[in-house]
Amino acid sequence: MHITITNDCVNCGACEAINPKIFSVDTYCAKVDNRFTKGNEQDCIDAALICPVNAIWIDDIYN
């Protein structure tokens, strides 16, 4: 699984609230640490679903 944050991010912090090990919010945009997605796939999916501006993209969901 590979996660990408688009420039549409509004820094709401919803993704970070779901899993701060994977997602972090800075001044400009959320960041993702793809090293921690394995084993946390459901958190990634939940973060993408809850994102108010659909700024979280999941690629290679089975990889």
Summary of the structure (lengths in Angstrom):
residues: 63
radius of gyration: 10.2
end to end distance: 5.0
largest distance: 31.4
contacts: 174
relative contact order: 0.35
helix: 29%
strand: 22%
